Amino acid sequence: MNSSIFTQKRHIGFQVLILILIVLLPLHFYIQSEKENIELKAQKSLQIYANKVANSIYKFSNSNETEFFFPRSNIYKSAIYTIDKKLIFSLFPKPINLDDLQNSKKYSYYIFNLKDNIFNASYLLVAKKKDYAQLIVNVVAILSVTVMLVFLAIFSIIKQSQKPYKELNKYLENFMKDAMHELKTPMGVMLLNLDGLSSIYKDNKMIKRAKSALKNMIVIYEDLEFFVKNKQIKHPKQTINLSNFCHERVNFFSDLLEQKKIEVIKNIQDNININFSPIELSRIIDNTLSNAIKYSKSNTKIKINLRKNSKQIILSIIDEGRGIKDTKKIFNRYYRGDRISGGFGIGLNIVKQICNNNGIKIEVKSKEQEGTEFKYIFSIYI
């Protein structure tokens, strides 16, 4: 599944990259083309203005006038040079070297070759500032429309690419629901028959092992069922005698405890009532107790403490097992501290969700090779 998601993301990323290139390449050529058009128009206007200035120079050269008024403009700048490219007169803010015109980014230039004149000028330089304001407006408008179209295209691509995965998820969800329904009945029948056989063959080790394995399967099954149906089914609260409930859950695991020769020391205060969902409560206790059994060695002890004070109900389950290396990761979904011991790594994640939804504080203390304590602090009770 992770590989499929990665492939999907890579495919979407590739399509988005293609879309961006499709947009940027034409835009790049459009900008280059428009800049060339702007420069051509500038050159034409500069030629016209250069002719106008040159005609003024020629007219003055052929007249008897003693004063020459060099043509001025708000748009154009001009200057005249000798045949050696030495400056004679300039209207530019700073002197312009004719040999450095190619390096200018600020002005568009045109050089006019003058005929004989009174100033002995050979070159007339006219220039105007480059103006890309309209081009910028056009590019911004194009980009705005393009970004919107690309966004819609990406949205459409993502929507279409997600469709098969949504269908697959729906199929898997229906399959899981059907599978859970089909598994529940045979598991119940198996447990009922094993109980019957154990009452006849009380000391049969094979029957006890089968019952232990089946009860492990039931805990995993109930975790999966809760995980699959949690969003669709509400778990109503009711008044529960938590003291009796703890005794019942210990009895449920009696075969597993006997199989590993684990002694349970119960320090359970009587008649503690709580307003809680029995399904959610069983997930908390069953997961914690089954993990304590699973990760404990044979011939060890598990302590179950339940007490109530004026503000809280405190339930703790303490084992003498191998301990937990990193207590911060154990509530992460699919995290498994020991892959050999089985499970899907969703049990404690379900416990964490239930506790978060009901305002239950969890405290975990653990030392490797010494044991672990899970403490649940309930602040709401009746």
N, C-alpha and C positions, 0 to 999 in steps of 0.2 A: 504493500500500500504506500509506504514512504517513497519507494522508487517511482511509483506511478505519479504521485504528487509532484516529485522533483521533475519528472519528465514533462508533466503538464505545465509547470511553472517555466521550464526552459522553453517549451513550445510557445507559450504566451509571450515570453520575453523576446523570442526571435521574431514573432509577428509584429510586436510593438516596434522593434528596431527597424524592421522593413518599412513600417508605416512612417516612422520618423525620417528615414532616408528618402522615401518617396516624396515627403513634404519638403525637406531641406534642400535637396538637389535642385528641383525646379526653382525654388525660392532664391538659391544662390545664383543660378543663371539669370533669373529675372533681375536681380540687383545689379549684376554685371552689365546686362543689356541696357538697363535704365541709366546707369552711370555713363555708359558710352553715348546714349542718346542726349543726355544732359550736356556732355562735353561737346558733342557735335553742334547742338543749338548754341552753346556758348561761343564756339569758334566762329559760327556764322555771324552772330551779333558783334563779336570782336572785329571781324573783317569789315563790317559796315562802319563801325565806329572808327577803325583805323583809317579807312578811306576818307572819312569826314575830317579827321585831324590832319591827314596828309594834304588834302585839298586846301585846308586853311594855311598850312605852311607854304604850299606852292603859290597860293594867292598873295600871301604877304611878300614872298620872294620876288614876285613879278610886279609888285606895286611900289609906289614911292613913299609909302607910310614908314614912319620912324619907330612906332611902338607896335609890338606884337602881343596880343592877348592869347596865351596858350589855352586851347579849349579845355574846359573842366566839366566833370559829371559826378553825380552822386553814386553812380553805378560803376563807372570805369575809372581806372588809373592809367597814366601814360608817362612815357619818358622817351628821350631821344639820345642816340649814341653816335660817336664817330665811327669811322670804318675800322678803327682799332678797338672798338667796343668800350671806349671811354665815355663816361656819362657826361652829357652836356646839360641836360635839364630833366628834372623828375618831379612828378606829383605823388610818388609813393612815400609813405611814412618813413621808410628806410631805403637806402640805396639797394638796387637790384643788380646782381651780376648776371649778365646774359648767359654765361656758361653754367650757371647753377639752376636754370629754370626747371630742369627735369626733376629736381629734388623737392620742388615745392608742392605742398599738399593743400595750401590755403587758396591759391589763385589758379584760374585758367588763363593762359597767356596766348598772345598772337604777336609775331614779329613781322613788321611790314618793311620792305626794302624801299627806302626813299630815293627819289631822283635828286639831281642837283638842286640845292637850295641855299639860301642865304646863311643858314646855320652850319653848313658843311656836315650835316647829319646824314648818316647812311642807314641807320636803323631806327625804326619807331616801334616801341614796345607798348602794347595796350594789354590790360588785364582786368579781370573782375573776380570777385570772391565766388568760390564754389558754393552752390546752394542746393542742399539735398533735403530740404524741409519737406517737400511734397513726396519725395521718395520714402522718407521715414514714415510719413503718415500712411502711405500705401502699404508699406511693409508691415506696420503695426496692425492695420486693418486685415491684411491677408493672414498674418499670424493669429489674430484673434479668431477669425473664422476657422482657420485650419486647426487650431488647438481644440475648438469645440467639436469639429468633425472627427478629429483623432480621438478625443475623449469618448465620443459616441461609438466610434469604431472599436476602440479597446473594450468598452463596456459590452458591446455586442459579442466580441470575440470571447471575453471571459465568461459571459453568460452561456454562449454556445458550448464552450469547452467544459463548463461545469455540469452541463446537462447529463452526460453519460455517468458521471460520478454520483450525481444526485439519484439517478435511477438505480445505480449499483448500491448506494447506501440504503435506499428504500427497500431494495430486494433483500439485502443483508439483514435489515431490521425486521422485515416480515419473517425471514427465515429463522432468525433468533427467537422471535416470539413463538413461532410454530414449534421450533425445536424445544424450547423451554416447556411448552405445554405438553409435548409428547414425552418428555423425559420425566416429568413429575410423577405420573401414575406408576410407571414401572419401578421407579426408585422407591416409592411408598410400598409397593407390593414386595419388593426385595427385602426391605427392612422388616416388614411384618412377618415374612416367612423366616428370616434369620432370627428374629425374636422367638418365633415358635420353635425353631430348631435348637436354639440355645437353652430353652426351658426343658427340652428333652435331653440334649447332650450338653450338660452344664459346663463341663471342663474341656470341651473340644476346642483346641487352639485354632484350628482352621476356621471354625465358625466365628470365633472372636476376632480373628484377623479380618475376615470378610466384613463383619459388622463395623470394625474400626475404619477400614478402607471406604465403606459405603458412607459412613457418617462424615468422613473427610470430603467425599464427593458432594454430599448434601450441603455442607457449608459453602463449598465453591459454587454449587448450583444456585443456592439462595443469594449469594453475592451477585452472580451474573443476572439472575432474575430481577433483583433490586436495581442493578445497573441499567438494564434494558428498559424496565417499565417505570423507572422513577419519575420520568418527565410526564408520563401519561396518567399515572395513578397517584391519587392522594392517599396519605397514610394518616387516618384520623386518630386523634389522641383519645385516651381513656384513662381512668384511674387504675393503676397497676400496683399490686403489692410487690415492690421491688425485692424485698427479702425472699419471698417465695419464688419469684422469677429467677433469682440467682441460683437458688437450690435446684430448680428445674433444669437450668442450662448446664449445671455441673453434672447432673444425672444423665443428661443427653450425651455427654462426653465420657461417661463412665467406662465404656469399652476401650476407648483410646487411652484413658488414664491407666486402666488395668493392664492393657497391652504393654505399655512402657514402664509399668510399675511405679507410677508417679503418685505420690500422696498429696491430697488436697487438704489444706488446713483452712477451715472456714471460720472467719470471725465476723459473722453477719448479724447485725442488730435486727431484732424482730419488728415486724409490722411497720416498715417504712414504705409509705405510699408515694406515688409520683404520677403526675399527669403527663402521659407520654404515649407515643405510638408503639405498640408491642412489636411490630415488624422492625422498626428502626432500633428499638432497644435490643432486640435479639441480634441485630447486625453488629452493634457495639460490643456486646458481651461475647458472642460467638467468635467473632474475628480475633478479639484479644485473647480469649481463652484457648482457641485452637492454635494460635501462633505460639502461645506459651507452651503448649503441649508439643507442638511440632519442633520447636527449637530447644527443648529441654532434653537432657540426657536421661537415661533410665535410672531408677532408684533416686530420684530427686523429689523436691517438694514444690508445690505451687500454693501460694497464700492468696486467699480472697477476703478482702476486708470491706465491710459496708457499714457506715455509720452516719448519723445525722446530728447536726448541731442546730443552733437557733436560726441559721441563715442558709446552710448548705447541706447537701447530701454528697458524701464522698465515697466513691467506689474505686478500689485499687486492686490490681491483679499483679502479683509479684512471682517471678519464676527464678530458677537457679540455672538458667540455660547459658548459651554461648555468648549472649549479649549482642548489642548492636553497635557497629562501628560508627555510623553516622546517623544520629537520630533525626537530623533535619530533613533527610531524604525519604524517610519511610512512608510518609503520607503522600508522596508523589505517585500519580497514577502510573501503573505498570512497573514501578520500581520493585525489585526483588533482591533482598539481601543475600539470598541463597537460592540459586536456580535448581539445585539438586532436590530441595524439599518440595518442589512443585508450586502450583498456584499461578494466578495470572498477574498478581501485583495490583489488584484493585480493591482488596478487602479493606485495608487501612485508609485508602483514599475515600472509600464510602463512609467509613467511620468519621473521618475528618469533616466531610460534607454535612453529615447528620449533626455533628457537634456544633459546627458553625451555624447551621440553621436553627439550632435550639439553644444557643447561648451557653454551651457546655465548654468549660475550660479543660484542656488536656495538658497533663504534665508527664513527660517521659524521662526517666532516669535509667541509665544503663552503664554497665562496665563489662568489657569483653571478658569472657570466660568466668564471669561471676553471676550475671543475671540482669534482668530488666524489670522495671516497675512502670506500669501504665496506671495513671491516676485520672479519674474523670470527676469533675466537680460540677454538680448540678445546683444551680441557684434558684430554680423554679420548681416548686413541689407543693403538694396539698397534704 
